[in-house]
Amino acid sequence: MSTNRYAISEWQDANKILEKIDELLKLPVPKIREERMKEYEDFFATKCKKSREMTDSAKNYIPGGVQHNLAFNYPFPLAMEKAEGAYLWDIDGNRYIDFLQAGGPTLLGSNYKPVREKVIALLNECGPVTGLFHEYELKLAEFICKHMPAVEMFRMLGSGTEANIAAIRTARTYTEKTKIIKVGGAYHGWSDQLVYGLHIPGTGVFEAHGIPEGCLEHTQEVYPNDIDALRKLMEDNEKDGGTAAVLLEPVGPESGTRPIYREYNQQVRELCDEFGALLIFDEVVTGFRLGMGGAQGYFGIKPDLTVFGKIVAGGYPGAGGIGGSREIMSCLAAGVEATKKRAYVGGTLSANPLSCVAGYYALKAIEETDAAIIAGKAGDRLCAGLNRLIEKYKLPFVAYNQGSICHIETTGVMFIDITKADFFEQIVNRKKGLEYFGAAYSAEGMITLAGSRIYTSLADTDEIIDDALAKFERIFESVEV
């Protein structure tokens, strides 16, 4: 199939989306009617008893009771037992439409059989790790370089967090400059240098606990879409170490939760060229999910470095990597080389045979099935249906998507103005409201990311999307504004 088709049918007007969210923030937090919310709470109390018992027990051995940030859900985490295609089943036997898709990596749907069979075959022959070279390291790197416009060489790592660490280290090594500018609100993993300005732009070190001040000395943030502020910051940096790189999510912070203007990436590209900084695209989510050429192919912009994760191992562990031009990527050469400056990276389990074989066959299947396009159409159908329901019930909610990355804003918690006096009160109230909506989605049989983000997949047929819309309608008809 064609490799230059993309999942986004049209770029939605970021101004209109942001204006609608501003209107949402002016209103009290929408609520689900008490009798309907009681029904949902009864579902958890009566139909999810095993999950409650297991996660309560886990609190004795695991901080907070769960290992994954995505599993912290109201009123308690659900313990899953089975995943297949478009569905998840918990240990109590309840079935859910899987709109989480593990946070994005399983574009083919969960536990995709053709990939699973290749992984099992490899395990029978080689096992998961040898610490030495394996042919699928080459196959996966060749495949990624073939399809990603800005990638001539690829280095596999263990996670998106690791890949972002490697990207900023490489940028500093190559440019011999110090400052890293990230777009506020974006998530680039949990490393000391990048846990900064998370979730809400302008928050700086608000969530950066346990990190010495020196680690963040050269990390900066700018508000999304504010190209003038970025220019000013880069000009100021010229007097103090220079800008090594601008790091961004190419559809906007938090996987496009805060959408960017269509022209923004090109403007950033031009500023990076002007100031001798590298442009880094974090394509942990958008890589292959928007199409075989990722966001860089869709926007027609070549970043200097591309960060990969999630989908690059097809939903299996060890999903991370960094790609770019031969010249820049030479800074990441493995082995002992004393003749040039190196950005040292490593990892015993990086590029292990299991991850590489899973990634290679998953990406091949995405190409062969046109998974990104099909999942993108499912996202379009879902968001169109959500907007019909929003209009039907005269709700202030905002639904939008970038292909298979869908957003439903019911409280606008990540858009709160931190300069307002009631900032903390708004955070608490709107976060709690969002938790109730997330619980309602689960009780109706849908698992989402934190109640506000939805990932569609190849497995989502029209029938599944229409079933989901019927579930959403049952919730929306009981909302009080």
C-alpha positions as CSV (number, residue, x, y, z in Angstrom):
1,M,0.0,0.0,0.0
2,S,1.0,3.6,-0.4
3,T,3.5,4.9,2.2
4,N,2.8,8.6,1.8
5,R,-0.8,8.6,3.1
6,Y,-1.7,10.1,6.5
7,A,-4.3,9.5,9.1
8,I,-5.3,13.2,9.5
9,S,-8.0,13.9,7.0
10,E,-7.6,17.7,7.7
11,W,-5.9,19.8,10.2
12,Q,-8.4,21.2,12.6
13,D,-8.4,24.9,13.5
14,A,-6.5,25.1,16.7
15,N,-7.9,28.6,17.4
16,K,-11.5,27.4,17.3
17,I,-10.7,24.5,19.6
18,L,-8.9,26.7,22.1
19,E,-11.7,29.2,22.0
20,K,-14.2,26.5,22.9
21,I,-12.1,25.3,25.7
22,D,-11.9,28.9,27.0
23,E,-15.7,29.0,27.1
24,L,-15.7,25.6,28.9
25,L,-13.4,27.0,31.6
26,K,-15.8,29.9,32.3
27,L,-18.5,27.5,33.4
28,P,-18.8,25.5,36.6
29,V,-17.5,21.9,36.3
30,P,-20.2,19.9,34.5
31,K,-21.5,17.0,36.6
32,I,-23.2,13.7,35.9
33,R,-26.6,13.5,37.6
34,E,-26.5,12.0,41.1
35,E,-28.7,9.0,40.3
36,R,-26.7,8.1,37.2
37,M,-23.4,8.5,39.0
38,K,-24.7,6.2,41.8
39,E,-25.4,3.6,39.2
40,Y,-21.8,3.9,37.9
41,E,-20.4,3.7,41.5
42,D,-22.6,0.6,42.1
43,F,-21.0,-1.0,39.0
44,F,-17.5,-0.8,40.6
45,A,-18.8,-1.9,44.0
46,T,-20.6,-5.0,42.7
47,K,-19.0,-5.9,39.4
48,C,-15.4,-5.2,40.1
49,K,-14.8,-6.8,43.5
50,K,-11.7,-8.8,42.4
51,S,-10.0,-5.7,41.0
52,R,-10.7,-3.9,44.3
53,E,-9.3,-6.7,46.4
54,M,-6.2,-7.1,44.2
55,T,-5.3,-3.5,44.0
56,D,-6.0,-2.9,47.7
57,S,-3.6,-5.8,48.4
58,A,-1.0,-4.3,46.0
59,K,-0.8,-1.2,48.1
60,N,1.1,-3.2,50.7
61,Y,3.9,-3.9,48.2
62,I,3.7,-1.3,45.4
63,P,3.7,2.5,46.0
64,G,0.2,3.6,45.4
65,G,-0.9,0.1,44.5
66,V,-0.1,0.2,40.8
67,Q,3.1,0.4,38.7
68,H,1.7,2.4,35.7
69,N,0.6,6.1,35.9
70,L,-2.2,5.3,33.4
71,A,-3.7,2.9,35.9
72,F,-4.6,5.5,38.6
73,N,-8.3,5.7,38.0
74,Y,-11.3,6.6,40.1
75,P,-12.6,5.0,42.3
76,F,-9.8,2.3,42.1
77,P,-7.6,0.8,39.4
78,L,-9.0,-2.1,37.4
79,A,-6.9,-5.3,37.0
80,M,-6.9,-6.6,33.5
81,E,-6.7,-10.3,32.6
82,K,-7.0,-10.4,28.8
83,A,-6.4,-8.1,25.8
84,E,-7.3,-8.8,22.3
85,G,-8.0,-6.5,19.3
86,A,-10.4,-3.7,20.3
87,Y,-11.3,-5.2,23.8
88,L,-10.0,-5.6,27.3
89,W,-11.3,-8.0,30.0
90,D,-10.8,-7.5,33.7
91,I,-10.3,-10.2,36.3
92,D,-14.0,-10.0,37.1
93,G,-14.9,-10.9,33.5
94,N,-16.2,-7.4,32.5
95,R,-15.4,-6.5,28.8
96,Y,-14.4,-3.0,27.8
97,I,-13.7,-1.3,24.5
98,D,-10.0,-0.6,24.6
99,F,-9.6,3.1,23.8
100,L,-6.4,3.2,25.8
101,Q,-4.4,0.9,23.6
102,A,-1.7,0.8,26.2
103,G,-1.2,4.6,25.9
104,G,-0.8,4.4,22.1
105,P,1.6,1.6,21.1
106,T,-0.9,-1.0,19.9
107,L,-2.1,0.6,16.7
108,L,-2.9,-2.8,15.3
109,G,-5.1,-3.6,18.3
110,S,-4.0,-5.5,21.4
111,N,-2.1,-8.8,21.1
112,Y,-2.1,-8.8,17.3
113,K,-1.8,-12.5,16.4
114,P,0.6,-12.3,13.4
115,V,3.1,-10.3,15.5
116,R,2.6,-12.6,18.5
117,E,3.5,-15.6,16.4
118,K,6.7,-14.1,15.2
119,V,7.7,-13.2,18.8
120,I,7.0,-16.8,19.9
121,A,9.0,-18.2,17.1
122,L,12.0,-16.0,18.0
123,L,11.7,-17.0,21.7
124,N,11.8,-20.6,20.8
125,E,15.0,-20.1,18.8
126,C,16.9,-17.3,20.5
127,G,15.3,-16.2,23.7
128,P,14.6,-12.5,24.5
129,V,18.2,-11.3,24.9
130,T,21.8,-12.2,24.1
131,G,23.7,-8.9,24.6
132,L,25.1,-9.4,21.1
133,F,24.0,-8.4,17.6
134,H,20.8,-9.9,16.0
135,E,19.5,-9.6,12.4
136,Y,16.3,-7.9,13.5
137,E,18.3,-4.9,14.8
138,L,19.3,-4.3,11.2
139,K,15.8,-5.1,9.8
140,L,14.1,-2.7,12.1
141,A,16.6,0.1,11.6
142,E,16.4,-0.3,7.8
143,F,12.6,-0.2,7.9
144,I,12.5,3.0,10.0
145,C,15.1,4.7,7.9
146,K,13.2,3.8,4.7
147,H,9.9,5.4,5.9
148,M,10.8,8.3,8.1
149,P,11.9,11.3,5.9
150,A,14.5,12.8,8.4
151,V,16.0,9.5,9.6
152,E,19.2,8.2,7.9
153,M,20.4,6.2,11.0
154,F,18.6,4.8,14.0
155,R,19.7,3.8,17.5
156,M,17.4,1.6,19.5
157,L,16.9,2.3,23.3
158,G,14.7,1.0,26.0
159,S,12.0,3.7,26.2
160,G,10.8,7.1,25.0
161,T,12.2,8.6,28.2
162,E,15.7,7.1,27.4
163,A,15.4,8.3,23.8
164,N,14.6,11.9,24.9
165,I,17.6,11.9,27.2
166,A,19.8,10.7,24.3
167,A,18.3,13.3,22.0
168,I,19.2,16.3,24.2
169,R,22.6,14.9,25.0
170,T,23.3,14.4,21.4
171,A,22.1,17.9,20.6
172,R,24.5,19.4,23.2
173,T,27.3,17.2,21.9
174,Y,26.8,18.2,18.3
175,T,26.1,21.9,18.7
176,E,28.4,22.5,21.7
177,K,25.5,24.7,23.2
178,T,23.7,24.2,26.4
179,K,20.0,25.3,26.6
180,I,17.2,23.0,25.8
181,I,13.8,24.7,25.1
182,K,10.7,22.5,25.4
183,V,7.1,23.5,24.6
184,G,5.2,23.9,27.9
185,G,2.7,21.3,28.8
186,A,4.5,18.6,26.7
187,Y,5.6,15.2,28.2
188,H,9.1,14.0,27.2
189,G,9.5,11.3,29.8
190,W,10.5,11.5,33.4
191,S,14.2,12.3,33.3
192,D,15.6,15.0,35.7
193,Q,16.1,17.5,32.9
194,L,12.7,17.1,31.2
195,V,10.3,16.8,34.1
196,Y,9.6,20.5,33.6
197,G,6.5,22.4,32.5
198,L,4.4,19.2,32.6
199,H,0.7,19.1,31.7
200,I,0.0,22.8,32.0
201,P,2.3,25.4,30.3
202,G,4.1,27.7,32.6
203,T,4.3,25.4,35.6
204,G,8.0,24.9,35.5
205,V,9.2,22.8,38.4
206,F,5.7,22.4,39.9
207,E,5.9,18.6,39.4
208,A,9.7,18.3,39.5
209,H,10.2,17.0,43.1
210,G,13.4,15.3,44.2
211,I,15.4,16.9,41.5
212,P,18.4,19.2,42.3
213,E,18.1,22.7,40.9
214,G,21.2,22.3,38.9
215,C,19.6,19.6,36.8
216,L,17.1,22.1,35.4
217,E,19.4,25.0,35.0
218,H,19.5,24.7,31.3
219,T,15.9,23.5,30.6
220,Q,13.5,26.2,29.5
221,E,9.9,26.3,28.3
222,V,7.8,28.4,26.0
223,Y,4.0,28.6,25.6
224,P,2.7,26.5,22.7
225,N,2.1,28.5,19.5
226,D,3.9,31.6,20.8
227,I,6.6,31.9,18.1
228,D,7.6,35.4,19.2
229,A,8.4,34.2,22.8
230,L,10.5,31.4,21.3
231,R,12.5,33.9,19.3
232,K,13.0,36.1,22.3
233,L,14.2,33.2,24.4
234,M,16.6,32.0,21.7
235,E,18.0,35.5,21.3
236,D,18.6,35.8,25.1
237,N,20.3,32.4,25.1
238,E,22.9,33.6,22.6
239,K,24.4,35.5,25.5
240,D,24.5,32.5,27.8
241,G,25.5,29.2,26.2
242,G,23.2,29.2,23.2
243,T,20.3,27.0,22.4
244,A,21.2,23.4,21.7
245,A,17.7,22.2,20.7
246,V,14.0,23.0,20.7
247,L,12.1,19.9,21.7
248,L,8.4,19.5,20.8
249,E,5.5,17.1,20.2
250,P,4.7,17.9,16.5
251,V,0.9,17.8,17.0
252,G,1.0,19.8,20.2
253,P,1.7,19.1,23.9
254,E,0.3,15.9,25.5
255,S,-0.2,14.2,22.1
256,G,-2.1,17.1,20.7
257,T,-4.3,17.8,23.8
258,R,-3.3,21.4,23.3
259,P,-3.3,21.6,19.5
260,I,-0.8,23.7,17.6
261,Y,-1.3,26.1,14.7
262,R,-0.7,24.4,11.3
263,E,2.2,26.7,10.6
264,Y,3.9,26.4,14.0
265,N,6.3,23.6,13.3
266,Q,7.7,25.3,10.1
267,Q,8.2,28.5,12.1
268,V,10.2,26.6,14.7
269,R,12.2,24.9,12.0
270,E,13.2,28.3,10.6
271,L,14.2,29.6,14.0
272,C,16.3,26.6,14.7
273,D,18.1,27.1,11.4
274,E,18.6,30.8,12.2
275,F,20.1,30.2,15.6
276,G,22.0,27.0,14.9
277,A,19.9,24.9,17.2
278,L,18.6,21.4,16.5
279,L,14.9,20.7,16.0
280,I,13.8,17.6,17.9
281,F,10.5,16.0,17.1
282,D,9.2,13.7,19.9
283,E,7.3,11.2,17.8
284,V,6.8,8.7,20.6
285,V,3.1,8.8,19.9
286,T,2.9,10.2,16.4
287,G,5.6,8.0,14.8
288,F,3.7,5.5,12.4
289,R,0.4,6.3,14.1
290,L,-0.1,9.3,11.8
291,G,1.2,7.4,8.8
292,M,4.4,5.6,7.8
293,G,6.3,9.0,7.6
294,G,5.0,10.1,11.1
295,A,4.2,13.7,11.8
296,Q,7.3,14.9,10.0
297,G,5.9,13.3,6.8
298,Y,2.5,14.8,7.4
299,F,3.8,18.3,8.0
300,G,6.6,18.1,5.4
301,I,9.2,19.2,7.9
302,K,12.5,17.4,8.6
303,P,13.6,17.6,12.2
304,D,17.3,17.1,13.0
305,L,16.5,14.4,15.5
306,T,13.4,12.2,15.9
307,V,12.5,10.4,19.2
308,F,10.7,7.1,19.0
309,G,8.9,4.9,21.6
310,K,5.7,3.0,22.1
311,I,4.9,1.7,18.6
312,V,8.5,1.0,17.6
313,A,8.4,-2.3,19.5
314,G,4.8,-3.0,18.6
315,G,3.5,-3.0,22.1
316,Y,6.2,-5.2,23.5
317,P,8.8,-4.0,26.1
318,G,11.9,-2.1,25.2
319,A,10.3,0.5,22.9
320,G,12.5,3.5,22.3
321,G,15.0,5.0,19.9
322,I,16.5,8.0,18.2
323,G,17.0,8.8,14.6
324,G,18.5,11.5,12.4
325,S,21.1,12.4,9.8
326,R,24.3,10.4,9.6
327,E,26.4,13.3,10.7
328,I,24.4,14.0,13.9
329,M,23.9,10.3,14.7
330,S,27.6,9.6,14.5
331,C,27.7,11.1,18.0
332,L,25.9,8.0,19.1
333,A,28.2,5.4,17.7
334,A,28.5,2.4,20.0
335,G,31.8,1.0,21.2
336,V,35.0,2.8,22.3
337,E,36.0,5.8,20.0
338,A,38.4,8.3,21.4
339,T,38.8,10.2,18.1
340,K,35.5,12.2,18.4
341,K,33.0,13.5,20.9
342,R,30.3,11.1,21.8
343,A,27.0,11.3,23.5
344,Y,27.2,8.1,25.6
345,V,24.2,5.9,25.7
346,G,23.7,2.2,26.5
347,G,21.4,-0.4,28.0
348,T,21.7,-4.2,28.4
349,L,18.2,-4.7,27.1
350,S,18.3,-2.0,24.4
351,A,17.6,-3.5,20.9
352,N,17.0,-6.9,22.3
353,P,15.9,-9.5,19.8
354,L,12.3,-9.7,21.2
355,S,11.7,-6.0,20.9
356,C,13.3,-5.7,17.4
357,V,11.4,-8.7,15.9
358,A,8.1,-7.4,17.4
359,G,8.8,-3.8,16.2
360,Y,9.8,-5.0,12.7
361,Y,6.7,-7.2,12.1
362,A,4.4,-4.7,13.8
363,L,5.6,-1.8,11.5
364,K,5.4,-4.1,8.4
365,A,1.8,-5.0,9.4
366,I,0.9,-1.3,9.8
367,E,2.2,-0.7,6.4
368,E,0.5,-3.7,4.8
369,T,-2.9,-3.1,6.4
370,D,-2.9,0.7,6.2
371,A,-3.6,0.6,9.9
372,A,-2.9,4.3,10.5
373,I,-5.4,5.3,7.9
374,I,-8.1,2.9,9.1
375,A,-7.6,3.9,12.7
376,G,-7.6,7.5,11.7
377,K,-11.0,7.1,10.0
378,A,-12.3,5.4,13.2
379,G,-11.1,8.5,15.1
380,D,-12.9,10.8,12.6
381,R,-16.1,8.8,13.0
382,L,-15.9,8.8,16.8
383,C,-15.2,12.6,17.0
384,A,-17.9,13.4,14.5
385,G,-20.3,11.4,16.6
386,L,-19.2,13.0,19.9
387,N,-19.7,16.4,18.4
388,R,-23.2,15.5,17.3
389,L,-24.0,14.4,20.8
390,I,-22.4,17.5,22.3
391,E,-24.7,19.6,20.1
392,K,-27.8,17.4,20.7
393,Y,-27.5,17.8,24.5
394,K,-26.2,21.4,24.4
395,L,-23.0,20.6,26.3
396,P,-19.9,22.8,26.6
397,F,-17.6,19.8,25.9
398,V,-15.0,19.9,23.2
399,A,-14.1,16.9,21.0
400,Y,-11.3,16.9,18.4
401,N,-8.8,14.5,16.9
402,Q,-5.5,14.2,15.0
403,G,-6.4,11.0,13.2
404,S,-6.5,8.1,15.7
405,I,-5.5,10.4,18.6
406,C,-8.8,11.7,19.9
407,H,-9.6,14.1,22.7
408,I,-12.8,14.8,24.7
409,E,-12.5,17.8,27.1
410,T,-15.3,17.8,29.7
411,T,-13.6,19.9,32.4
412,G,-10.6,21.5,30.7
413,V,-8.3,20.7,33.6
414,M,-5.1,20.9,31.6
415,F,-6.0,24.4,30.3
416,I,-6.3,26.2,33.6
417,D,-4.7,29.6,33.7
418,I,-2.0,29.4,36.4
419,T,-2.0,33.1,36.8
420,K,-5.5,33.1,38.3
421,A,-5.8,33.4,42.1
422,D,-8.0,30.3,42.3
423,F,-5.6,28.2,40.3
424,F,-5.2,25.4,42.9
425,E,-8.9,25.3,43.6
426,Q,-9.7,24.9,39.9
427,I,-7.1,22.2,39.6
428,V,-8.7,20.2,42.4
429,N,-12.3,20.7,41.2
430,R,-11.7,20.1,37.5
431,K,-9.5,17.1,38.1
432,K,-12.1,15.5,40.4
433,G,-14.8,16.2,37.7
434,L,-12.7,14.5,35.1
435,E,-12.2,11.5,37.3
436,Y,-16.0,11.1,37.5
437,F,-16.3,11.2,33.8
438,G,-13.5,8.6,33.4
439,A,-15.3,6.3,35.9
440,A,-18.5,6.7,33.9
441,Y,-16.7,5.7,30.7
442,S,-15.3,2.6,32.4
443,A,-18.7,1.7,33.9
444,E,-20.3,1.9,30.5
445,G,-17.6,-0.4,29.1
446,M,-14.9,1.9,27.7
447,I,-11.3,2.3,28.9
448,T,-9.8,5.7,28.1
449,L,-6.6,7.6,29.0
450,A,-7.5,9.6,32.1
451,G,-11.0,10.2,30.9
452,S,-9.9,12.7,28.2
453,R,-7.9,10.9,25.5
454,I,-8.8,8.1,23.2
455,Y,-6.6,6.0,20.9
456,T,-8.4,4.2,18.1
457,S,-6.8,1.2,16.3
458,L,-7.0,-1.0,13.3
459,A,-9.4,-3.2,15.3
460,D,-12.1,-0.5,15.7
461,T,-14.8,-1.2,13.2
462,D,-17.7,1.1,12.5
463,E,-19.9,-1.1,14.6
464,I,-17.5,-0.8,17.6
465,I,-17.4,3.0,17.2
466,D,-21.2,3.2,17.0
467,D,-21.5,1.1,20.1
468,A,-19.1,3.4,21.9
469,L,-21.2,6.4,20.8
470,A,-24.3,4.8,22.3
471,K,-22.4,4.4,25.5
472,F,-21.3,8.1,25.4
473,E,-24.8,9.2,24.8
474,R,-26.1,7.4,27.9
475,I,-23.5,9.5,29.9
476,F,-24.1,12.8,28.1
477,E,-27.9,12.7,28.4
478,S,-27.4,12.7,32.2
479,V,-25.0,15.6,32.4
480,E,-25.9,18.8,34.3
481,V,-24.3,22.1,33.3
